[in-house]
Amino acid sequence: MGLIRTKVIQNWGFVSLLDILKEVNYRVNFTKHFRSVGQREVLDRKTIQKRLLLSIYGLGTNMGIKRISIGNSTENYTDLQYVKRRYLYKEPLRNAIIDISNSIMNIRQPDIWGEATTACASDSKRFGSWDQNILTEWVNRHGGRVIKIYWHVEKKATCVYSQLKSCSASETIAMIEGIINHNTEMNIEKQFVDSHGQSLLAFAVCHLLDIALLPRLKGIHQKKLYRPYKEQPEAYPNLKEVMSRPINWNLIRNQYDQMIKYVTAIKEKTANVESILKRFTKENLKHPTYQAFLELGRAVRTIFICNYLKDYNLRQEIHEGLNVIEQWNMVNDFIFFGRGGNFSSNRSFNQEVSMLCLHLLQNCLVYFNTLIIQEVLENTNIANIMTPEDYRGLNPLFYNYINPYGSFQLNMDNRFDFEIKKIAS
């Protein structure tokens, strides 16, 4: 991977992140989703596209559109503010992200990236935020007021869903919500999480959704295993110290229809994930369906722990998936550098728009890097020395050739020509 990065710098030099955003729009045309909230559009579409890209860049880097207008000689602050107010809202941003995510998966060459992945990792990252809004909370660990963004990143570094949450919000609920609502072409069959993203309820719900929950358990040595049957209490003498009571299958059987009813409502999106799962908390522990979910979760988690301890490849797969999302969080700091990486608005709407612009901008970087990696491997002799381990380590989340600073001149007629440009061996 280091050799590929060196070759990119040698042949491409430093590239503006704004130009990458423009190039991806030429190829995907994600700006088609942005329509005026008014009844008609007075400006021509090319002008709107240019101002949209500048506004998305300003919000996605957290510099703000005023600083973008200062560094741009053609578009003033009033023009960009007009576009932001009339075009930039959540639904078109999410649709644009879906288009870019699907395009990344479609342009990948299977001989380089492997077959379509069905594994996704989820984790949160905290950002500084102003006080006095419904999401910001004081967190001693971070020494200030923060909110968190919960990301869903597939195994090859494409983020398929993002959510703005308070720090005390349940990561289990956020994890399941992302699985259900990402709306991309990806079919999630495996879900990697850290210790905060798993629970007995999460194991049970994911099992009924036919998704394998694969957490990296921090305190795995403290977890208890549950026996499958009441009979044969001495059947596992070597596991006596970690073995607990048998699973209550009658409870699961009696409440099975109710569990299926709730999970079907989640899967079919007939009810909000959070409104359903908030019924099942410690305050409502006597709820029979909640007790059945916990019992099923104990059975599924017991099976997972046994497989986790036995299978080295499973442990490696989980760590690889979570390492990708850790790298995604690291790139957040590089792109979202304005104002010290702190959200500069107290309005939840503006915060979510900034989050989605960051998400879109970072996915554009992944799209562009995917093309570059494929171009390098096609036109150089690097592919001849690549081993299977090297291919497994390919990751489009690198930015050492990106320049996010300087003036922000956007020439809509200049393009990157991947088909013509040949990279020297």
C-alpha positions in Angstrom: 0.0 0.0 0.0 2.9 2.3 0.7 4.3 1.8 -2.7 1.0 2.6 -4.3 0.8 5.9 -2.3 4.3 6.8 -3.4 3.4 6.2 -7.0 0.3 8.3 -6.7 2.3 11.3 -5.4 5.0 10.9 -8.1 2.5 10.9 -11.0 -0.4 13.1 -9.7 1.3 15.5 -7.3 -1.0 17.3 -4.8 -4.7 17.3 -5.7 -7.4 19.6 -4.3 -10.1 18.0 -2.4 -12.5 20.4 -4.0 -11.5 19.1 -7.5 -12.1 15.5 -6.3 -15.6 16.5 -5.2 -16.2 18.0 -8.7 -14.8 15.0 -10.5 -17.0 12.5 -8.6 -20.0 14.7 -9.4 -19.2 14.5 -13.1 -19.1 10.7 -12.9 -22.0 10.1 -10.5 -24.1 13.3 -11.0 -25.2 13.3 -7.4 -26.2 17.0 -7.6 -29.3 15.9 -9.6 -30.9 15.2 -6.2 -30.7 18.8 -5.1 -33.8 20.8 -6.1 -35.0 24.1 -4.8 -37.5 24.2 -2.1 -39.2 26.9 -4.0 -41.6 26.4 -6.9 -39.1 27.3 -9.7 -35.4 27.6 -10.3 -34.1 30.9 -11.8 -30.5 30.1 -12.1 -29.1 27.7 -14.8 -28.2 24.2 -13.6 -24.4 24.6 -14.1 -24.3 27.7 -11.8 -26.3 25.8 -9.2 -24.0 22.8 -9.4 -20.9 25.0 -8.9 -22.4 26.8 -5.9 -23.6 23.5 -4.5 -20.2 21.9 -4.6 -18.6 25.0 -3.0 -21.2 24.9 -0.2 -20.9 21.2 0.4 -17.1 21.6 0.6 -17.4 24.5 3.0 -19.8 22.6 5.3 -18.0 19.2 4.9 -14.7 20.7 5.9 -16.3 22.8 8.6 -14.8 26.0 7.3 -18.2 27.5 6.5 -19.3 29.1 3.3 -18.1 32.6 4.3 -14.5 31.4 4.3 -15.1 29.6 1.0 -16.5 32.8 -0.5 -13.4 34.8 0.7 -11.1 32.2 -1.0 -13.2 32.2 -4.2 -13.1 35.0 -6.8 -16.4 34.2 -8.6 -19.0 33.3 -6.0 -19.8 35.6 -3.2 -21.2 34.8 0.3 -24.7 35.9 -0.6 -24.9 33.5 -3.5 -23.6 30.5 -1.5 -25.9 31.4 1.4 -28.8 31.4 -1.1 -27.9 27.9 -2.3 -27.4 26.6 1.2 -30.8 27.8 2.3 -32.8 26.6 -0.7 -30.9 23.4 -1.7 -28.9 21.9 1.2 -31.1 19.8 3.4 -31.1 16.2 4.7 -33.1 14.2 2.1 -31.1 15.1 -1.0 -27.8 14.8 0.9 -28.7 11.2 1.9 -29.8 10.4 -1.6 -26.5 11.7 -3.0 -24.6 9.6 -0.5 -26.5 6.5 -1.5 -25.6 7.2 -5.2 -21.9 7.6 -4.4 -21.9 4.5 -2.2 -23.5 2.4 -4.9 -21.2 3.8 -7.5 -18.1 2.9 -5.5 -19.3 -0.7 -5.2 -20.0 -0.8 -8.9 -16.6 0.5 -10.1 -14.6 -1.9 -8.0 -12.7 -4.5 -10.0 -13.4 -7.9 -8.5 -9.8 -9.1 -9.2 -8.5 -6.3 -7.1 -11.1 -5.8 -4.3 -12.6 -9.3 -4.3 -16.3 -10.1 -4.5 -19.0 -7.8 -3.2 -18.7 -7.5 0.5 -21.5 -8.2 2.9 -19.7 -7.1 6.1 -20.1 -3.8 7.8 -18.5 -2.2 10.8 -20.1 0.5 13.0 -18.7 2.8 15.6 -19.0 6.3 16.9 -16.7 9.4 16.9 -17.2 12.4 19.2 -17.0 16.0 18.0 -16.9 19.1 20.0 -20.1 21.1 20.0 -21.6 24.3 21.4 -23.8 24.1 24.5 -27.5 24.6 24.9 -28.9 22.2 22.4 -30.7 18.9 22.8 -27.8 16.7 21.7 -24.7 18.3 23.3 -23.6 16.7 26.6 -20.6 17.2 28.8 -18.2 14.2 28.8 -15.4 14.1 31.3 -13.4 11.8 29.2 -13.2 14.4 26.5 -13.0 17.3 28.8 -15.8 19.2 27.2 -19.2 19.3 25.5 -19.5 16.9 22.6 -21.9 15.1 20.4 -21.2 11.8 18.5 -21.6 10.6 14.9 -22.3 7.0 14.5 -20.9 5.6 11.3 -21.6 2.4 9.3 -18.6 1.6 7.2 -18.4 -1.5 5.0 -15.3 -3.6 4.9 -13.7 -1.8 1.9 -14.1 1.6 3.5 -17.3 3.0 2.0 -19.6 4.6 4.6 -23.2 3.6 3.9 -24.9 5.4 6.8 -24.3 8.1 9.4 -26.3 9.3 12.4 -26.0 12.3 14.7 -26.6 11.2 18.3 -26.1 12.4 21.8 -23.3 10.7 23.7 -25.7 8.9 26.1 -27.7 7.5 23.2 -27.7 3.7 22.8 -25.2 2.5 20.3 -27.1 -0.8 20.1 -30.2 1.1 18.7 -28.0 3.2 16.4 -26.3 0.0 15.1 -29.7 -1.6 14.2 -31.1 1.6 12.8 -28.1 1.9 10.4 -28.6 -1.7 9.2 -32.2 -1.1 8.4 -32.0 2.4 6.9 -28.8 2.6 4.8 -30.8 2.0 1.6 -27.8 1.2 -0.5 -27.3 -1.8 -2.7 -25.2 -3.5 0.0 -26.7 -6.6 1.6 -25.4 -6.6 5.2 -25.0 -10.1 6.5 -22.2 -9.5 9.1 -22.0 -6.5 11.5 -18.8 -5.7 13.4 -19.1 -3.6 16.5 -17.0 -2.9 19.6 -18.2 -3.6 23.2 -20.5 -0.6 23.3 -22.4 -1.6 20.2 -23.4 -5.0 21.5 -25.9 -6.3 24.1 -28.1 -9.3 24.7 -30.9 -7.5 23.0 -28.7 -6.7 20.0 -27.6 -10.4 19.6 -31.3 -11.5 19.7 -32.6 -8.8 17.2 -29.7 -9.3 14.8 -30.2 -13.1 14.9 -33.9 -12.7 14.0 -32.9 -10.2 11.2 -30.6 -13.0 9.9 -27.5 -10.9 10.5 -24.4 -12.2 12.3 -23.5 -9.7 15.1 -19.7 -10.0 15.5 -18.5 -7.8 18.4 -15.0 -7.3 19.8 -15.7 -8.0 23.4 -13.5 -6.0 25.8 -14.4 -8.1 28.9 -14.8 -11.4 27.3 -13.1 -13.2 30.2 -16.1 -12.0 32.4 -18.8 -13.4 30.2 -20.7 -16.5 31.2 -21.7 -19.4 28.9 -25.2 -20.9 29.1 -26.0 -24.6 29.0 -28.3 -25.7 26.2 -30.3 -28.2 28.4 -31.3 -28.7 32.0 -30.2 -32.3 31.9 -26.6 -33.3 32.0 -25.4 -30.6 34.4 -21.9 -32.1 34.4 -21.7 -32.5 30.6 -19.0 -29.8 30.3 -16.5 -30.3 33.2 -13.8 -28.2 31.6 -16.1 -25.2 31.3 -17.5 -25.5 34.8 -16.0 -22.2 36.0 -17.6 -20.2 33.2 -20.8 -22.2 32.7 -24.1 -20.7 34.0 -27.7 -21.9 34.1 -29.4 -23.6 31.1 -31.4 -21.5 28.5 -35.1 -21.2 29.2 -36.3 -22.4 25.8 -40.0 -22.4 26.9 -39.8 -18.6 27.5 -38.4 -18.1 24.0 -41.0 -20.5 22.5 -44.0 -18.8 24.2 -42.9 -15.3 23.2 -41.6 -16.2 19.7 -44.6 -14.7 17.9 -44.3 -11.4 19.8 -40.5 -11.2 19.1 -41.2 -11.8 15.4 -43.9 -9.1 15.4 -41.4 -6.5 16.7 -38.6 -7.5 14.5 -40.8 -7.5 11.4 -41.9 -4.0 12.2 -38.3 -3.0 12.3 -37.4 -4.8 9.1 -40.4 -3.4 7.2 -39.9 0.1 8.6 -43.5 0.3 9.8 -42.2 1.8 13.1 -39.1 3.7 14.1 -36.3 1.4 15.4 -35.7 3.6 18.5 -39.4 3.7 19.5 -39.6 -0.1 19.4 -36.4 -1.0 21.1 -36.8 1.7 23.8 -39.6 -0.5 25.2 -37.0 -3.1 26.1 -34.8 -1.4 28.8 -33.9 -2.3 32.4 -36.8 -0.2 33.6 -39.1 -2.6 31.8 -37.3 -5.8 32.8 -40.5 -7.7 33.7 -41.8 -7.4 30.2 -42.2 -11.1 29.0 -41.1 -10.3 25.4 -38.0 -8.4 26.7 -37.1 -11.4 28.9 -37.5 -13.7 25.9 -35.2 -11.4 23.8 -32.6 -11.5 26.6 -32.9 -15.3 26.8 -32.4 -15.7 23.0 -29.5 -13.2 23.2 -27.8 -15.4 25.8 -28.0 -18.4 23.6 -26.7 -16.6 20.5 -23.9 -14.9 22.4 -22.8 -18.2 23.9 -22.5 -19.7 20.4 -20.6 -16.6 19.3 -18.1 -16.7 22.2 -17.3 -20.3 21.5 -16.7 -19.6 17.8 -14.7 -16.5 18.7 -12.4 -18.4 21.0 -12.0 -21.3 18.6 -11.7 -19.6 15.3 -8.6 -17.5 14.7 -9.8 -16.3 11.2 -13.0 -15.0 12.8 -11.1 -12.9 15.3 -8.9 -11.6 12.5 -11.9 -10.7 10.4 -13.5 -8.8 13.3 -10.3 -6.8 14.0 -9.9 -6.0 10.3 -13.4 -4.7 10.0 -13.1 -2.5 13.1 -9.6 -1.2 12.0 -11.3 0.1 8.8 -13.7 2.2 10.7 -11.0 3.4 13.0 -9.2 4.7 9.9 -12.4 6.3 8.7 -12.6 8.2 12.0 -8.9 9.3 11.6 -9.7 10.7 8.1 -12.6 12.6 9.7 -10.0 14.8 11.5 -8.2 15.5 8.2 -11.3 16.6 6.3 -13.3 18.2 9.1 -10.5 20.5 10.1 -12.3 23.9 10.3 -12.9 25.5 13.6 -10.9 22.9 15.4 -13.3 20.1 14.3 -16.1 21.5 16.5 -19.6 21.9 15.2 -20.3 25.6 15.1 -24.1 25.7 15.2 -26.6 25.0 18.0 -29.3 24.0 15.6 -29.6 20.2 15.2 -30.6 20.6 11.6 -27.4 22.5 10.7 -25.3 20.0 12.6 -26.9 17.1 10.7 -26.4 18.9 7.4 -22.7 19.4 8.2 -22.4 15.7 9.2 -23.9 14.6 5.9 -21.6 16.9 3.9 -18.6 15.4 5.7 -20.0 12.0 4.9 -20.5 12.8 1.2 -17.0 14.5 0.9 -15.2 11.5 2.5 -17.1 9.0 0.3 -15.9 11.1 -2.7 -12.4 10.6 -1.5 -12.9 6.9 -1.3 -14.4 6.9 -4.8 -11.5 8.8 -6.2 -8.9 6.7 -4.4 -10.5 3.5 -5.7 -10.1 4.7 -9.3 -6.5 5.7 -8.6 -5.5 2.4 -7.0 -7.1 0.5 -10.0 -5.2 2.8 -12.4 -1.9 2.3 -10.7 -2.3 -1.5 -10.6 -3.3 -1.5 -14.3 -0.5 0.7 -15.7 2.5 -0.2 -13.6 4.4 -3.4 -12.6 3.3 -3.1 -9.0 0.5 -5.7 -9.6 3.2 -8.3 -10.5 4.7 -8.2 -7.0 1.5 -8.0 -5.0 0.8 -10.9 -2.7 -2.7 -12.0 -1.5 -1.9 -10.3 1.8 -1.1 -7.1 -0.1 -4.5 -7.2 -1.9 -6.2 -7.8 1.4 -4.5 -4.7 2.9 -5.7 -2.4 0.1 -7.5 0.5 1.5 -8.8 3.7 -0.3 -8.7 5.7 2.9 -5.4 7.6 2.3 -4.9 11.3 1.8 -1.2 12.1 1.8 -1.5 13.6 -1.7 -4.6 15.7 -0.9 -4.4 19.5 -0.3 -7.6 20.7 1.5 -6.2 24.2 2.1 -5.5 27.3 0.0 -7.8 29.2 -2.3 -10.9 27.6 -3.5 -11.1 28.2 -7.3 -13.4 25.8 -9.0 -13.0 25.4 -12.8 -16.0 23.3 -13.9 -14.4 22.5 -17.2 -11.2 20.9 -16.0 -11.3 17.1 -15.5 -9.2 14.2 -14.4 -8.8 11.8 -17.3 -8.2 8.4 -16.0 -8.7 6.8 -19.4 -5.9 8.8 -21.1 -3.5 9.4 -18.3 -0.9 6.6 -18.1 1.2 6.2 -15.0 4.9 5.5 -15.5 6.1 2.2 -14.3 
